Amino acid sequence: MKSLRKACMIWWRLAAANFSVMALSRLDFYTFLSGKCVRMFFFFFLIISLFSYTPTIGGYRREEVLLFFALMNAFDVLAQLVWFRGLTEVQRWVQKGEFDFILSKPVSPLFFSSFRIFDFFDLSTAPAMIFFLVYAFQALGPLPLEQIISGTYLCGIGFVLAYSIVLALSSLNFWTTEIHNAFWLYREAFYMAQYPPEMFPKGIQYTFIYAIPLFVIVSFPAKAFLGYSTFGDIILATVLASIFLCGSLALWRSGLRHYTSASS
């Protein structure tokens, strides 16, 4: 309990310090906010427009596809809000020798690196994220309790998987500092998850379920809420999340051992 309280206090101070930096330029804040909101609504209206020409996409109705989009958007916003910005900055810290400063602190380097940057710019997009979620679930109507429970559980599994993938990419910075493009490739590939996986060829489905489980992050919870998932899907998602989390943590620890101080 004491460790959790200490972690929360550290996170709060880091978030306050990061906000003071972001608040220096109002122009940057409003420009970034408007850009994020325009992108969100562009994706939303793209899906709406597609259903002007076809009643279903991949066998899913409009309100069902909107749930895929709303969940993808929620995962994207929350990941950037909490850990994505911090882990993508590891590259710069390693290049400039600032990671030595992190290692000297009496706090876990993993915790500090993951949650050092709380992105208040993305926090400002939370109302739009909530709007899309509420709109999608209202369009579906009341859901059975078992679908809500399984969907919520798989959302938690999705967050574990999303964090694990980004952590694994960040860990590669200890071997090479040219990993930044991989983060953007991950982001672009993640946007594919706003559509049902049945839209894509079998090869792509298998790749993004077993090798790079982006569809597990979004599609599995969406299908659970819609009542299309099976108990086998829940087991598969849990196993994949366990494997990726353990693997990414092992890769991070190995990277720390491989890391050479800038002063060496």
CYANA upper distance limits for C-alpha pairs under 8 A (distance plus 0.5 A):
  1 MET  CA      5 ARG  CA      6.72
  2 LYS  CA      6 LYS  CA      6.68
  3 SER  CA      7 ALA  CA      6.63
  4 LEU  CA      8 CYS  CA      6.66
  5 ARG  CA      9 MET  CA      6.71
  6 LYS  CA     10 ILE  CA      6.71
  7 ALA  CA     11 TRP  CA      6.58
  8 CYS  CA     12 TRP  CA      6.58
  9 MET  CA     13 ARG  CA      6.83
 10 ILE  CA     14 LEU  CA      6.69
 11 TRP  CA     15 ALA  CA      6.57
 11 TRP  CA    115 PHE  CA      7.21
 11 TRP  CA    116 ARG  CA      7.47
 12 TRP  CA     16 ALA  CA      6.66
 13 ARG  CA     17 ALA  CA      6.64
 14 LEU  CA     18 ASN  CA      6.62
 14 LEU  CA    116 ARG  CA      6.29
 14 LEU  CA    117 ILE  CA      7.43
 14 LEU  CA    118 PHE  CA      8.09
 15 ALA  CA     19 PHE  CA      6.61
 15 ALA  CA    116 ARG  CA      7.74
 15 ALA  CA    117 ILE  CA      7.00
 15 ALA  CA    118 PHE  CA      5.76
 16 ALA  CA     20 SER  CA      6.86
 17 ALA  CA     21 VAL  CA      7.16
 18 ASN  CA     22 MET  CA      6.86
 18 ASN  CA    117 ILE  CA      6.83
 18 ASN  CA    118 PHE  CA      7.28
 18 ASN  CA    119 ASP  CA      8.25
 19 PHE  CA     23 ALA  CA      6.46
 19 PHE  CA    118 PHE  CA      8.47
 19 PHE  CA    119 ASP  CA      8.42
 19 PHE  CA    120 PHE  CA      7.09
 20 SER  CA     24 LEU  CA      7.24
 22 MET  CA     29 PHE  CA      7.84
 22 MET  CA    120 PHE  CA      8.25
 23 ALA  CA     29 PHE  CA      7.94
 25 SER  CA     29 PHE  CA      7.04
 26 ARG  CA     30 TYR  CA      6.73
 27 LEU  CA     31 THR  CA      6.47
 28 ASP  CA     32 PHE  CA      6.46
 29 PHE  CA     33 LEU  CA      6.58
 29 PHE  CA    121 PHE  CA      7.12
 30 TYR  CA     34 SER  CA      6.50
 31 THR  CA     35 GLY  CA      6.68
 32 PHE  CA     36 LYS  CA      6.71
 32 PHE  CA    121 PHE  CA      7.55
 33 LEU  CA     37 CYS  CA      6.73
 33 LEU  CA    121 PHE  CA      6.95
 33 LEU  CA    122 ASP  CA      8.15
 33 LEU  CA    124 SER  CA      7.44
 33 LEU  CA    125 THR  CA      7.46
 34 SER  CA     38 VAL  CA      6.56
 35 GLY  CA     39 ARG  CA      6.75
 36 LYS  CA     40 MET  CA      6.80
 36 LYS  CA    125 THR  CA      7.68
 37 CYS  CA     41 PHE  CA      6.72
 37 CYS  CA    125 THR  CA      7.24
 37 CYS  CA    128 ALA  CA      7.84
 38 VAL  CA     42 PHE  CA      6.48
 39 ARG  CA     43 PHE  CA      6.89
 40 MET  CA     44 PHE  CA      6.81
 40 MET  CA     73 ASN  CA      8.15
 40 MET  CA    128 ALA  CA      8.48
 41 PHE  CA     45 PHE  CA      6.51
 42 PHE  CA     46 LEU  CA      6.50
 43 PHE  CA     47 ILE  CA      6.98
 44 PHE  CA     48 ILE  CA      6.99
 44 PHE  CA     66 LEU  CA      8.23
 44 PHE  CA     69 PHE  CA      7.88
 45 PHE  CA     49 SER  CA      6.42
 46 LEU  CA     50 LEU  CA      6.75
 47 ILE  CA     51 PHE  CA      7.25
 47 ILE  CA     62 ARG  CA      8.46
 47 ILE  CA     65 VAL  CA      8.29
 47 ILE  CA     66 LEU  CA      7.80
 48 ILE  CA     52 SER  CA      7.53
 48 ILE  CA     62 ARG  CA      7.93
 49 SER  CA     53 TYR  CA      8.09
 50 LEU  CA     54 THR  CA      7.25
 51 PHE  CA     55 PRO  CA      6.27
 51 PHE  CA     56 THR  CA      7.46
 51 PHE  CA     57 ILE  CA      8.43
 51 PHE  CA     62 ARG  CA      7.03
 55 PRO  CA     61 ARG  CA      7.05
 55 PRO  CA     62 ARG  CA      7.84
 56 THR  CA     60 TYR  CA      5.65
 56 THR  CA     61 ARG  CA      5.29
 56 THR  CA     62 ARG  CA      7.08
 57 ILE  CA     61 ARG  CA      7.21
 57 ILE  CA     62 ARG  CA      8.26
 57 ILE  CA     65 VAL  CA      8.08
 57 ILE  CA    196 PRO  CA      8.27
 57 ILE  CA    199 MET  CA      7.55
 58 GLY  CA    196 PRO  CA      6.99
 58 GLY  CA    197 PRO  CA      8.30
 58 GLY  CA    198 GLU  CA      5.74
 58 GLY  CA    199 MET  CA      5.38
 59 GLY  CA    198 GLU  CA      8.28
 60 TYR  CA     64 GLU  CA      6.40
 60 TYR  CA     65 VAL  CA      6.71
 60 TYR  CA    196 PRO  CA      8.17
 61 ARG  CA     65 VAL  CA      6.81
 62 ARG  CA     66 LEU  CA      6.67
 63 GLU  CA     67 LEU  CA      7.04
 63 GLU  CA    136 ALA  CA      6.72
 63 GLU  CA    139 ALA  CA      6.24
 63 GLU  CA    140 LEU  CA      6.62
 64 GLU  CA     68 PHE  CA      7.39
 64 GLU  CA    136 ALA  CA      8.14
 64 GLU  CA    140 LEU  CA      7.62
 64 GLU  CA    226 LEU  CA      7.86
 65 VAL  CA     69 PHE  CA      7.03
 65 VAL  CA    194 GLN  CA      8.30
 65 VAL  CA    195 TYR  CA      7.02
 65 VAL  CA    196 PRO  CA      7.37
 66 LEU  CA     70 ALA  CA      6.56
 66 LEU  CA    136 ALA  CA      6.18
 67 LEU  CA     71 LEU  CA      6.57
 67 LEU  CA    133 LEU  CA      7.63
 67 LEU  CA    136 ALA  CA      5.66
 67 LEU  CA    137 PHE  CA      7.52
 67 LEU  CA    222 ALA  CA      6.96
 68 PHE  CA     72 MET  CA      6.62
 68 PHE  CA    193 ALA  CA      7.79
 68 PHE  CA    194 GLN  CA      5.60
 68 PHE  CA    195 TYR  CA      6.61
 68 PHE  CA    196 PRO  CA      7.40
 68 PHE  CA    218 VAL  CA      7.24
 68 PHE  CA    219 SER  CA      7.08
 68 PHE  CA    222 ALA  CA      6.30
 69 PHE  CA     73 ASN  CA      6.57
 69 PHE  CA    193 ALA  CA      8.23
 69 PHE  CA    194 GLN  CA      4.83
 69 PHE  CA    195 TYR  CA      7.28
 70 ALA  CA     74 ALA  CA      6.66
 70 ALA  CA    129 MET  CA      7.69
 70 ALA  CA    132 PHE  CA      5.87
 70 ALA  CA    133 LEU  CA      5.66
 70 ALA  CA    136 ALA  CA      7.29
 70 ALA  CA    194 GLN  CA      8.25
 71 LEU  CA     75 PHE  CA      6.66
 71 LEU  CA    133 LEU  CA      7.50
 71 LEU  CA    194 GLN  CA      8.21
 71 LEU  CA    218 VAL  CA      6.74
 71 LEU  CA    222 ALA  CA      7.71
 72 MET  CA     76 ASP  CA      6.61
 72 MET  CA    191 TYR  CA      7.81
 72 MET  CA    193 ALA  CA      6.93
 72 MET  CA    194 GLN  CA      5.94
 72 MET  CA    218 VAL  CA      6.28
 73 ASN  CA     77 VAL  CA      6.59
 73 ASN  CA    129 MET  CA      7.10
 73 ASN  CA    194 GLN  CA      8.29
 74 ALA  CA     78 LEU  CA      6.52
 74 ALA  CA    129 MET  CA      6.36
 74 ALA  CA    130 ILE  CA      8.37
 74 ALA  CA    133 LEU  CA      8.31
 75 PHE  CA     79 ALA  CA      6.39
 75 PHE  CA    159 PHE  CA      7.75
 75 PHE  CA    218 VAL  CA      8.31
 76 ASP  CA     80 GLN  CA      6.78
 77 VAL  CA     81 LEU  CA      6.49
 77 VAL  CA    122 ASP  CA      6.81
 77 VAL  CA    123 LEU  CA      8.43
 77 VAL  CA    125 THR  CA      8.13
 77 VAL  CA    126 ALA  CA      7.87
 77 VAL  CA    129 MET  CA      8.05
 78 LEU  CA     82 VAL  CA      6.64
 78 LEU  CA    122 ASP  CA      8.48
 79 ALA  CA     83 TRP  CA      6.23
 79 ALA  CA     84 PHE  CA      6.06
 79 ALA  CA    159 PHE  CA      8.38
 79 ALA  CA    162 ALA  CA      8.10
 79 ALA  CA    163 TYR  CA      8.06
 80 GLN  CA     84 PHE  CA      5.06
 80 GLN  CA     85 ARG  CA      6.37
 80 GLN  CA    119 ASP  CA      7.35
 80 GLN  CA    122 ASP  CA      7.41
 81 LEU  CA     85 ARG  CA      7.99
 81 LEU  CA    118 PHE  CA      6.21
 81 LEU  CA    119 ASP  CA      5.31
 81 LEU  CA    120 PHE  CA      7.57
 81 LEU  CA    122 ASP  CA      6.11
 81 LEU  CA    123 LEU  CA      6.89
 82 VAL  CA    114 SER  CA      8.28
 82 VAL  CA    115 PHE  CA      6.65
 82 VAL  CA    117 ILE  CA      7.79
 82 VAL  CA    118 PHE  CA      6.00
 82 VAL  CA    119 ASP  CA      7.44
 83 TRP  CA     87 LEU  CA      6.77
 83 TRP  CA    114 SER  CA      5.46
 83 TRP  CA    115 PHE  CA      5.82
 83 TRP  CA    116 ARG  CA      8.43
 83 TRP  CA    117 ILE  CA      7.70
 83 TRP  CA    118 PHE  CA      7.90
 83 TRP  CA    163 TYR  CA      7.99
 84 PHE  CA     88 THR  CA      6.67
 84 PHE  CA    114 SER  CA      7.89
 84 PHE  CA    166 VAL  CA      7.53
 85 ARG  CA     89 GLU  CA      6.87
 85 ARG  CA    117 ILE  CA      6.55
 85 ARG  CA    118 PHE  CA      8.10
 85 ARG  CA    119 ASP  CA      7.69
 86 GLY  CA     90 VAL  CA      7.47
 86 GLY  CA    113 SER  CA      6.09
 86 GLY  CA    114 SER  CA      5.60
 86 GLY  CA    115 PHE  CA      6.42
 86 GLY  CA    116 ARG  CA      6.09
 86 GLY  CA    117 ILE  CA      5.47
 86 GLY  CA    118 PHE  CA      8.29
 87 LEU  CA    113 SER  CA      6.39
 87 LEU  CA    114 SER  CA      5.80
 87 LEU  CA    166 VAL  CA      7.65
 87 LEU  CA    167 LEU  CA      7.24
 87 LEU  CA    170 SER  CA      6.25
 88 THR  CA    170 SER  CA      6.85
 88 THR  CA    180 HIS  CA      7.77
 88 THR  CA    183 PHE  CA      7.86
 89 GLU  CA     93 TRP  CA      6.89
 90 VAL  CA     94 VAL  CA      6.54
 90 VAL  CA     99 PHE  CA      8.04
 90 VAL  CA    113 SER  CA      7.42
 90 VAL  CA    170 SER  CA      7.04
 90 VAL  CA    173 ASN  CA      7.53
 91 GLN  CA     95 GLN  CA      6.66
 91 GLN  CA    170 SER  CA      7.89
 91 GLN  CA    173 ASN  CA      6.10
 91 GLN  CA    177 THR  CA      6.32
 91 GLN  CA    179 ILE  CA      8.07
 91 GLN  CA    180 HIS  CA      7.88
 92 ARG  CA     96 LYS  CA      6.57
 92 ARG  CA     98 GLU  CA      8.40
 93 TRP  CA     97 GLY  CA      6.31
 93 TRP  CA     98 GLU  CA      5.03
 93 TRP  CA     99 PHE  CA      5.50
 94 VAL  CA     98 GLU  CA      6.69
 94 VAL  CA     99 PHE  CA      5.83
 94 VAL  CA    173 ASN  CA      7.82
 94 VAL  CA    174 PHE  CA      7.88
 94 VAL  CA    177 THR  CA      8.18
 95 GLN  CA    177 THR  CA      7.41
 96 LYS  CA    262 ALA  CA      8.26
 97 GLY  CA    101 PHE  CA      8.29
 97 GLY  CA    261 SER  CA      7.61
 97 GLY  CA    262 ALA  CA      5.42
 97 GLY  CA    263 SER  CA      8.36
 98 GLU  CA    102 ILE  CA      7.37
 99 PHE  CA    103 LEU  CA      6.80
100 ASP  CA    104 SER  CA      6.84
100 ASP  CA    261 SER  CA      6.72
100 ASP  CA    262 ALA  CA      7.57
101 PHE  CA    105 LYS  CA      7.35
102 ILE  CA    109 PRO  CA      6.72
102 ILE  CA    112 PHE  CA      7.89
102 ILE  CA    113 SER  CA      8.45
103 LEU  CA    109 PRO  CA      6.54
105 LYS  CA    109 PRO  CA      8.48
107 VAL  CA    111 PHE  CA      7.91
107 VAL  CA    112 PHE  CA      7.41
108 SER  CA    112 PHE  CA      6.65
109 PRO  CA    113 SER  CA      6.33
110 LEU  CA    114 SER  CA      6.44
111 PHE  CA    115 PHE  CA      6.51
111 PHE  CA    116 ARG  CA      8.27
112 PHE  CA    116 ARG  CA      5.72
119 ASP  CA    123 LEU  CA      7.06
120 PHE  CA    124 SER  CA      6.92
121 PHE  CA    125 THR  CA      7.74
122 ASP  CA    126 ALA  CA      7.39
125 THR  CA    129 MET  CA      6.94
126 ALA  CA    130 ILE  CA      6.61
127 PRO  CA    131 PHE  CA      6.61
128 ALA  CA    132 PHE  CA      6.85
129 MET  CA    133 LEU  CA      6.91
130 ILE  CA    134 VAL  CA      6.57
131 PHE  CA    135 TYR  CA      6.48
132 PHE  CA    136 ALA  CA      6.55
133 LEU  CA    137 PHE  CA      6.72
134 VAL  CA    138 GLN  CA      6.44
135 TYR  CA    139 ALA  CA      6.61
136 ALA  CA    140 LEU  CA      7.00
137 PHE  CA    141 GLY  CA      6.89
138 GLN  CA    142 PRO  CA      8.20
143 LEU  CA    147 GLN  CA      7.14
143 LEU  CA    148 ILE  CA      7.22
143 LEU  CA    225 PHE  CA      7.88
143 LEU  CA    226 LEU  CA      8.39
144 PRO  CA    148 ILE  CA      7.05
145 LEU  CA    149 ILE  CA      6.71
146 GLU  CA    150 SER  CA      6.62
147 GLN  CA    151 GLY  CA      6.34
147 GLN  CA    224 ALA  CA      6.17
147 GLN  CA    225 PHE  CA      5.41
147 GLN  CA    226 LEU  CA      7.48
147 GLN  CA    227 GLY  CA      6.35
148 ILE  CA    152 THR  CA      6.47
148 ILE  CA    224 ALA  CA      8.10
148 ILE  CA    225 PHE  CA      6.22
149 ILE  CA    153 TYR  CA      6.64
150 SER  CA    154 LEU  CA      6.67
150 SER  CA    221 PRO  CA      7.99
150 SER  CA    224 ALA  CA      6.39
150 SER  CA    225 PHE  CA      7.69
150 SER  CA    234 ILE  CA      8.36
151 GLY  CA    155 CYS  CA      6.68
151 GLY  CA    220 PHE  CA      8.29
151 GLY  CA    221 PRO  CA      5.09
151 GLY  CA    222 ALA  CA      7.23
151 GLY  CA    223 LYS  CA      8.13
151 GLY  CA    224 ALA  CA      5.20
151 GLY  CA    225 PHE  CA      5.38
152 THR  CA    156 GLY  CA      7.01
152 THR  CA    221 PRO  CA      7.53
153 TYR  CA    157 ILE  CA      6.94
153 TYR  CA    221 PRO  CA      8.33
154 LEU  CA    158 GLY  CA      6.46
154 LEU  CA    217 ILE  CA      8.27
154 LEU  CA    220 PHE  CA      7.19
154 LEU  CA    221 PRO  CA      5.47
154 LEU  CA    224 ALA  CA      8.25
154 LEU  CA    234 ILE  CA      7.57
154 LEU  CA    237 ALA  CA      7.94
155 CYS  CA    159 PHE  CA      6.87
155 CYS  CA    217 ILE  CA      7.63
155 CYS  CA    218 VAL  CA      8.10
155 CYS  CA    221 PRO  CA      6.05
156 GLY  CA    160 VAL  CA      7.01
157 ILE  CA    161 LEU  CA      6.79
157 ILE  CA    217 ILE  CA      7.72
157 ILE  CA    237 ALA  CA      7.40
157 ILE  CA    238 THR  CA      7.06
157 ILE  CA    241 ALA  CA      6.83
158 GLY  CA    162 ALA  CA      6.55
158 GLY  CA    216 VAL  CA      7.21
158 GLY  CA    217 ILE  CA      4.48
158 GLY  CA    218 VAL  CA      7.26
158 GLY  CA    221 PRO  CA      8.27
158 GLY  CA    241 ALA  CA      8.24
159 PHE  CA    163 TYR  CA      6.58
159 PHE  CA    217 ILE  CA      7.55
160 VAL  CA    164 SER  CA      6.58
160 VAL  CA    241 ALA  CA      6.74
160 VAL  CA    245 LEU  CA      7.49
161 LEU  CA    165 ILE  CA      6.70
161 LEU  CA    213 PRO  CA      8.09
161 LEU  CA    217 ILE  CA      7.08
161 LEU  CA    240 LEU  CA      8.31
161 LEU  CA    241 ALA  CA      5.70
161 LEU  CA    244 PHE  CA      7.14
161 LEU  CA    245 LEU  CA      7.41
162 ALA  CA    166 VAL  CA      6.95
162 ALA  CA    214 LEU  CA      8.29
162 ALA  CA    217 ILE  CA      7.30
163 TYR  CA    167 LEU  CA      6.49
164 SER  CA    168 ALA  CA      6.59
164 SER  CA    241 ALA  CA      8.43
164 SER  CA    244 PHE  CA      6.35
164 SER  CA    245 LEU  CA      5.54
164 SER  CA    248 SER  CA      6.15
164 SER  CA    249 LEU  CA      8.34
165 ILE  CA    169 LEU  CA      6.88
165 ILE  CA    244 PHE  CA      7.65
165 ILE  CA    248 SER  CA      7.65
166 VAL  CA    170 SER  CA      6.61
166 VAL  CA    183 PHE  CA      8.01
167 LEU  CA    171 SER  CA      6.57
167 LEU  CA    248 SER  CA      6.54
167 LEU  CA    249 LEU  CA      8.19
167 LEU  CA    252 TRP  CA      7.93
168 ALA  CA    172 LEU  CA      7.19
168 ALA  CA    247 GLY  CA      8.32
168 ALA  CA    248 SER  CA      5.17
168 ALA  CA    249 LEU  CA      8.14
168 ALA  CA    251 LEU  CA      7.03
168 ALA  CA    252 TRP  CA      7.49
169 LEU  CA    173 ASN  CA      8.01
169 LEU  CA    179 ILE  CA      7.81
169 LEU  CA    182 ALA  CA      7.79
169 LEU  CA    183 PHE  CA      7.61
170 SER  CA    179 ILE  CA      8.30
171 SER  CA    248 SER  CA      8.23
171 SER  CA    251 LEU  CA      6.75
171 SER  CA    252 TRP  CA      5.47
171 SER  CA    255 GLY  CA      6.45
172 LEU  CA    176 THR  CA      6.71
172 LEU  CA    177 THR  CA      8.32
172 LEU  CA    179 ILE  CA      7.55
172 LEU  CA    251 LEU  CA      8.48
172 LEU  CA    255 GLY  CA      7.66
173 ASN  CA    177 THR  CA      5.46
173 ASN  CA    178 GLU  CA      7.90
173 ASN  CA    179 ILE  CA      6.92
173 ASN  CA    255 GLY  CA      8.49
174 PHE  CA    255 GLY  CA      5.74
174 PHE  CA    256 LEU  CA      7.65
174 PHE  CA    258 HIS  CA      7.18
174 PHE  CA    259 TYR  CA      6.02
175 TRP  CA    255 GLY  CA      7.71
175 TRP  CA    258 HIS  CA      8.00
175 TRP  CA    259 TYR  CA      8.19
179 ILE  CA    183 PHE  CA      7.60
180 HIS  CA    184 TRP  CA      7.45
181 ASN  CA    185 LEU  CA      6.65
182 ALA  CA    186 TYR  CA      6.62
183 PHE  CA    187 ARG  CA      6.78
184 TRP  CA    188 GLU  CA      6.64
185 LEU  CA    189 ALA  CA      6.57
186 TYR  CA    190 PHE  CA      6.46
187 ARG  CA    191 TYR  CA      7.20
188 GLU  CA    192 MET  CA      7.95
189 ALA  CA    193 ALA  CA      8.22
189 ALA  CA    214 LEU  CA      8.44
190 PHE  CA    194 GLN  CA      8.42
190 PHE  CA    214 LEU  CA      6.63
193 ALA  CA    197 PRO  CA      7.73
193 ALA  CA    214 LEU  CA      7.08
193 ALA  CA    215 PHE  CA      6.13
193 ALA  CA    218 VAL  CA      6.63
193 ALA  CA    219 SER  CA      7.22
194 GLN  CA    218 VAL  CA      8.04
195 TYR  CA    199 MET  CA      7.71
196 PRO  CA    219 SER  CA      7.09
197 PRO  CA    205 GLN  CA      6.60
197 PRO  CA    215 PHE  CA      7.37
197 PRO  CA    219 SER  CA      7.60
198 GLU  CA    205 GLN  CA      8.12
200 PHE  CA    204 ILE  CA      6.76
200 PHE  CA    205 GLN  CA      6.90
201 PRO  CA    205 GLN  CA      6.89
202 LYS  CA    206 TYR  CA      6.67
203 GLY  CA    207 THR  CA      6.71
204 ILE  CA    208 PHE  CA      6.65
205 GLN  CA    209 ILE  CA      6.58
205 GLN  CA    215 PHE  CA      8.20
206 TYR  CA    210 TYR  CA      6.32
206 TYR  CA    211 ALA  CA      7.87
207 THR  CA    211 ALA  CA      5.53
207 THR  CA    212 ILE  CA      6.58
207 THR  CA    213 PRO  CA      7.90
208 PHE  CA    212 ILE  CA      5.25
208 PHE  CA    213 PRO  CA      5.14
208 PHE  CA    214 LEU  CA      5.81
208 PHE  CA    215 PHE  CA      6.08
208 PHE  CA    216 VAL  CA      8.16
209 ILE  CA    213 PRO  CA      4.66
209 ILE  CA    214 LEU  CA      6.94
209 ILE  CA    215 PHE  CA      6.02
209 ILE  CA    216 VAL  CA      6.25
210 TYR  CA    240 LEU  CA      8.18
213 PRO  CA    217 ILE  CA      7.16
213 PRO  CA    240 LEU  CA      8.44
214 LEU  CA    218 VAL  CA      7.36
215 PHE  CA    219 SER  CA      5.51
215 PHE  CA    220 PHE  CA      7.36
216 VAL  CA    220 PHE  CA      5.54
216 VAL  CA    221 PRO  CA      8.17
216 VAL  CA    237 ALA  CA      6.94
217 ILE  CA    221 PRO  CA      7.69
218 VAL  CA    222 ALA  CA      6.77
219 SER  CA    223 LYS  CA      6.48
220 PHE  CA    224 ALA  CA      6.64
220 PHE  CA    229 SER  CA      7.45
220 PHE  CA    233 ASP  CA      7.76
220 PHE  CA    234 ILE  CA      8.50
220 PHE  CA    237 ALA  CA      8.33
221 PRO  CA    225 PHE  CA      6.74
222 ALA  CA    226 LEU  CA      6.76
223 LYS  CA    227 GLY  CA      6.49
223 LYS  CA    228 TYR  CA      5.39
223 LYS  CA    229 SER  CA      5.81
224 ALA  CA    228 TYR  CA      6.28
224 ALA  CA    229 SER  CA      5.35
224 ALA  CA    230 THR  CA      8.34
229 SER  CA    233 ASP  CA      6.65
229 SER  CA    234 ILE  CA      8.24
230 THR  CA    234 ILE  CA      7.28
231 PHE  CA    235 ILE  CA      6.88
232 GLY  CA    236 LEU  CA      6.56
233 ASP  CA    237 ALA  CA      6.60
234 ILE  CA    238 THR  CA      6.67
235 ILE  CA    239 VAL  CA      6.64
236 LEU  CA    240 LEU  CA      6.61
237 ALA  CA    241 ALA  CA      6.54
238 THR  CA    242 SER  CA      6.69
239 VAL  CA    243 ILE  CA      6.69
240 LEU  CA    244 PHE  CA      6.54
241 ALA  CA    245 LEU  CA      6.41
242 SER  CA    246 CYS  CA      6.57
243 ILE  CA    247 GLY  CA      6.41
244 PHE  CA    248 SER  CA      6.41
245 LEU  CA    249 LEU  CA      6.65
246 CYS  CA    250 ALA  CA      6.61
247 GLY  CA    251 LEU  CA      6.62
248 SER  CA    252 TRP  CA      6.62
249 LEU  CA    253 ARG  CA      6.75
250 ALA  CA    254 SER  CA      6.61
251 LEU  CA    255 GLY  CA      6.54
252 TRP  CA    256 LEU  CA      6.78
253 ARG  CA    257 ARG  CA      6.97
254 SER  CA    258 HIS  CA      6.73
255 GLY  CA    259 TYR  CA      6.45
260 THR  CA    264 SER  CA      7.16
